[in-house]
Structures are given as C-alpha cells and as structure tokens.
C-alpha cells in the first residue's frame, strides 16, 4: 500500500486570487477601450460625412477579414 503514488497537491490559493483579480482587469480594459472608441468616433464625426463613410468601409472590411481569418484558422 505504501507504493501507491499520488499526484502532487495543487495549491488553489494562487488560482483563486487570480480568479478574483482577472474580472476587475477585464472591466478596466473594457472601460478604456470603450472610452477610446467613443472619443475617436466623436472626432471622426466632427470631420465630416465623407470621412465617416470611408471609416465605416475600412472598419467593415477589417471585421470581415478578421472573421474570415478566424474561420480559416479554426477549421
């Protein structure tokens, strides 16, 4: 019976602490991204309609490109 090997004990305190901190940092990052997007959208809107159209086309192309790339990499 003494020859039975058990897996080493895992300290869960480290993972628990990271689990508590990670959502906070995700909220901070999300808030910063949202602020940047709102500020840049306001600045772009002040520049005029033609720049807004170009920006929307570029953004749409980037979204489609990233989606296609994600599907190709995943499959």
ABEGO torsion letter per residue (X at the ends): XAABBBBBBBBAAAAAAAAAAAAAAAAAAAAAAAAAAAAAAAAAAAAEAAAAAAAAAAAAAAAAAAAAAAAAAAX
